[in-house]
Amino acid sequence: MKLIDYIHHRRKLFGRKASARQYAKKLGITEGHLSRICRGKLTPSFKLLQRIVEVTEGEVRLEDFTQ
């Protein structure tokens, strides 16, 4: 699942409780940084990719960034 799809899905399930700002904070990056990653304008480091997999509990996988 793409990261942006994960965020949108969680927002539909939990409303405002699942905002991009919250995910950015959990990842230790800015909301702008997260936005650029979601739009494909920035490739995250391997360490950040690992953190994304951890924060999303495996719903977003490393392979999702290579497709």
C-alpha positions as CSV (number, residue, x, y, z in Angstrom):
1,M,0.0,0.0,0.0
2,K,1.4,3.4,-0.8
3,L,2.0,5.7,2.1
4,I,-0.5,8.3,0.9
5,D,-3.2,5.6,0.5
6,Y,-2.4,4.4,4.0
7,I,-2.9,7.9,5.5
8,H,-6.1,8.5,3.5
9,H,-7.4,5.1,4.6
10,R,-6.7,5.7,8.3
11,R,-8.2,9.2,8.1
12,K,-11.4,7.6,6.7
13,L,-11.5,5.1,9.6
14,F,-10.5,7.4,12.4
15,G,-11.2,10.9,11.2
16,R,-9.0,13.7,12.3
17,K,-7.2,11.4,14.8
18,A,-5.2,10.0,11.8
19,S,-3.7,13.2,10.3
20,A,-0.6,13.5,8.1
21,R,0.8,15.8,10.8
22,Q,0.6,13.0,13.4
23,Y,2.3,10.5,11.1
24,A,5.0,13.0,10.3
25,K,5.6,13.5,14.1
26,K,5.7,9.8,14.7
27,L,8.3,9.5,11.9
28,G,10.4,12.4,13.2
29,I,10.0,14.5,10.0
30,T,8.1,17.6,9.1
31,E,4.7,17.5,7.5
32,G,6.2,19.1,4.3
33,H,8.8,16.3,4.2
34,L,6.1,13.7,4.5
35,S,4.1,15.4,1.7
36,R,7.0,15.4,-0.7
37,I,7.6,11.6,0.0
38,C,3.9,10.9,-0.6
39,R,3.9,12.8,-3.9
40,G,7.0,11.0,-5.0
41,K,9.1,14.2,-5.0
42,L,11.5,12.9,-2.4
43,T,12.9,9.4,-1.8
44,P,13.2,8.6,1.9
45,S,16.4,7.2,3.3
46,F,16.5,3.5,4.1
47,K,16.3,4.3,7.8
48,L,13.2,6.4,7.3
49,L,11.7,3.6,5.1
50,Q,12.2,1.2,8.0
51,R,10.5,3.7,10.3
52,I,7.5,4.0,7.9
53,V,7.1,0.2,7.9
54,E,7.2,0.2,11.7
55,V,4.8,3.1,12.2
56,T,2.3,1.7,9.7
57,E,2.6,-1.7,11.3
58,G,3.7,-3.3,8.0
59,E,0.8,-2.0,6.0
60,V,3.2,0.1,4.0
61,R,6.2,-2.1,2.9
62,L,9.6,-1.4,1.6
63,E,8.5,-2.8,-1.8
64,D,5.8,-0.2,-2.0
65,F,8.5,2.4,-2.7
66,T,10.0,0.5,-5.6
67,Q,6.9,0.2,-7.6
